[in-house]
């Protein structure tokens, strides 16, 4: 074999190896870190639907994308460690679930160049995560789980067509509760409701605050929150004593027969909305600052009505909701 032939074979072999190496590199799946707040059915739904939507968009798990998941068990003190652990895996993106996780990620990943996509953040503007509802931040974009108040009150009007006054049970010490109260006041007139506030800043005050609504309200609306939701059984019991139905911002209590109805953002839709944001960043080259927070639409909500509470309150299912397939016994 002459020197030329030997050189040619060496170059051919190197090219072949290089080709295999490039193909192997191209075949490496995208790595996404997932920072979960803690084990909770709704939050876990935001994870499973995120994966499912990316699969639908063409990024199959195990082939095109792999996930590294960790959770903080609802402990803020664990978040820096969790996020640094995910950061060390050198992901192409980190997906954060809930406001505390996303706020911690903004600090922990600052300057890392790792894009953050969030979900289940009620108000990303108020949480100082993005500049406004019309733009993302340089380092993050995502999907809000804030309710569409038009959709909530439209459902309330269908559920109780003769109701005129809606009371909002809220904690004055929670910014999100105050924001919801303002949203209800701003939207209620459109659906023929006047609004009354039932401020509750101590669980012990629930019975007296709700009892004071007798003759003042035809419906009590209970938003999400650290005081209102744990106090929901007491709110429902007190409202039941004076014959006022309760509409909750979650559906589980209605399924359990604790309240008349629930109308809530579907966290499966929130996760899917976040996945669409992630896809735009990963595969379409979108800049996060050009991606405003995705708001939950009316179609992103789900409803539940308690048949037990309908009977207890001597109410009939309105014709407009006859086909809702949302009545539970």
N, C-alpha and C positions, 0 to 999 in steps of 0.2 A: 504493500500500500504506500503510495507516495505521500509526501508531506501535505500536498494540496487536498488529497482525498481525506486524509486524517483530520485536517483542519475543518473541512466541510462537515464531516460527521460530528465533530465536537460542537460546532456551531448549531447544527441541526438538533443535537441532543439538548443543548442549552435552551434553544428556542422552544423545544417541546416542554422542558421543565418549567420555563418561564410561563408558557401558556397554561400549564396545569396550575401553577402558582396563582396567576391572575384569575383563572376560573374559580379556584378555591376561594380567593379573596372576595370575588363577586358573589359567591354563594353564601357567604357569611350572613346569617340573619341579623336584622336590626335588633338591638337590645334596648328594651324599655324598662326602667325601674318604676315600680308602683309603691308609693308611700300611702298606706291605708291608716286612717285615724284609729279604727278599732273594729272588732267583730260586731257587726250590726246588719240585719237583713237588707235595709235600704242601701247602705254604703257598699255592701258586697255586690248588690245588684248593679251599682255604678261601675264596678270592676268587670263583672262578667259581661255586661252589655258593651263596655268599651272594647273588650277583646272580640266579641261577636261582630261588632260593627266594622272593626279593622279587617276581620276575616272576610266579611261581605265585600269590603272595598278591595280585596285582593291580597291582604297580608295575613297569610295563614300562620297560626301559632305553631312553633316548632320548625317551620320551613322558612318563612319570610321574616318572622319576628319571634323573639323570645322575651319572657318577662321575669324580672327579679322582684318578688313581692315581700314587703315587710310591713308590720303594723305596730302602732304605738300603744295599743290597749287603752286609748283615751287618756294617756299620760303625757302632758306637755313636756315634762322633763326628759322624756325618752326621745323626743323628736330630733335634737341635734345629732345624737348617736345614730339613729335610724337613717337620717339623710346623708350623713358622712359615709355610712356603710354602703348605701346605694351609689353614692358619688364615686366611691373607690372601684366600683365595677365598670366604670367608664361607659355609662349608657348613652345612647343617642338622644334620649329624652327621659324626663321623669314626670310621671302622672301622679298628681296629688289629689287626695280625697278630703274634703272639708276645709273650712276656713283656718283653723289652727295649724294644720299641716302645711297649707299653702303659704301662710304668713311665715312659718319657720323656714320653709324651703327658699323663700325669697331672700332670707338672710344667709342661710347656710350655703346656698349655691351661687351667691353673688360673685360675679367675675369668673365663674367656671366655664361659661359658654354653653352650658347644658340647658336646652330649652325646657321650660316647665309648662305643662298643660294641666289645668285644674278642673275639678268638677265638684258639685255640691257645696259651692261657695255662694251664700245667699246674696251678699252685696259686695262684689269685688272692688267697687269704688270706695265704699265706706270703710272697707278693710284695708285701704291704701295699697291695693295690689295692682290696680291699673288706673290710669289717669281719669277715665270717664267711661260711660256706657257706649261711646262711639269709637273707642280705640283700645287696642291692647297695650301692653307694656313692652319694653325692649326685651325682657327676659321671660315673659309669660303671656298666655292667652288661655281661654277655656270656656266652660259652660256653667251658668248660674242655676241654682235650684229655687230661685225666688218665684213665688206664685204669680200668675197672671191674675190680678185682682178683678179684672173684667170678667174672666172666666169663672172665678169663685162666686161673684155676686150674680152672674147670669144663672149659675146653677142654683144658688139660694132662692132666686126669684121663681125658678121652675118648681123647686121643692116645696116652697111655701108661698103660693101665689097671692094669698091674702095678707101676708106679713107686711107691716109698714115700718117697724123699728128694729134695728139690729144693734145689739150691744157687742162691743169688742172687749173680751177679758184679756188684759195685757199687763205686763210688768213694766212700770215706768222706768225701772233701772236697767232695762235691756234695750240697747239701741235698735236691734232688729224688731222688737215688739213695738217700739215707738214709730218706726218706719212703716210697719204694717198698719198701725192705727191711722196714720196720716194717709196711707194709700186707700184705706176703706172710706175715710171721710171724703177724699177727693173723688171717689168713684161711685159711692152709694146713691147719690141723687139720680144718676143715669138709670138706675134700676128701681127707682121709686122708694128708696129706703132713707129714713133719717137715722142718725148714728148717735149712740150713747157710749161713753167710755166706762169700763169697770176696771179701774186701776187696782192691781193686786201686787203688793211687794213683799207679802209674808203669807206663807201657806195657811197660817192660823186665821187669817182674815177672809179666807175664801167664803165660808158660809154667810157672813154678814154682807160682804160685797155683792154676792149673787142674790141674796134675799132682797137687797135694796132695789133690784131690777123689776120686782113685781109691779105690774102696771106701767112699766117704763119701756119694756122691750118685748118683742115677739119671737126673737131668735138671739142666741148667744153664739158668737164666732170665737173660736179659740185658736190662735196662731201657734206656730212652733216656738219653743223657748225653754230655757232651763228651769223655769218655775211653773209656767202654765201647763206644759205637758205632763210633768210628774204629778201636778195637782189636778189633772183632768178628771179622775174618778170623783173627787170631792166637788169639783165644779158641776159635773153632770148630775150628781146626787142632789146638790142644792138647787140646781135649775129644775130638776124633775119634781121637787117638792112644790114648786110654784107653777108647774106646767109649761115651762119654757123649753123648747127643743134646743139642742146644741149641734152646731156644725163645726167639725174639727178640721185642722189643716193636715191631718193624717187619716188613713182609712182603717187602720187596725182596730181602733176603739169602736168604730161602727160595726165592723165584722164581729166584734166580741159583744155587741149589744149594749155597750156603755153609753154611747151617744146616738142621736138619731142618724147622723150622716157624717161622712168624711169626704173631703175633696182635696186631693193632694197632687203634687208634682210626682210623676212616675220617674223614679231614679234610673230605670232602664233607659228612658228617653234621654235623661241628663247624661248618662254615660255614653250613649250613642252620639249625642251632640258633641261631647268632648272628643270622641274618636274622629269625628269629621274634621275638627280643628287640628288634631294631631296629624291626620293624613295630609292635610294641606301643607303643614310645615315639613313633614318628612319626605313626601313624594312630589309635591308641587312647588316647593321652594318658597312658600309664602313667608313673609316676615311677620313675626308675632305682633308688632306694633300696628300692623294693618288689619288685625283680626279682633274686632270688638267682642266683648262678652256675649255669648249666645244666651238669650233669654228663653225660658220655658214658654212655649205657646199654649193656647187652649188645647191643642191636640196632644200636648205632652203631659196632660193631667189624667187622673183616674178617680173614679167615684165609688162609694159604697154607701148603701142605705140599709139600716137595721129594720128588718120586719118586726122584730120584737118591740122596738121603740115606736114604730108606727102604731102598733096595736095599743101600747101603753099610753101613748099621747092621744089616742082616738083620732088618728090621721089616716087618710087614704093616699095611696101613691098617685100623684097627679098624672093625667093622661100624657103630658109632655115627656114624662120619664118612664112610661110604660115599657118602652123597648130598650131601656138603658142596660139591662142585664147586670145590674149592680145591687140588687136587693139580696141581702143575706138574712138567714133566720137566726 
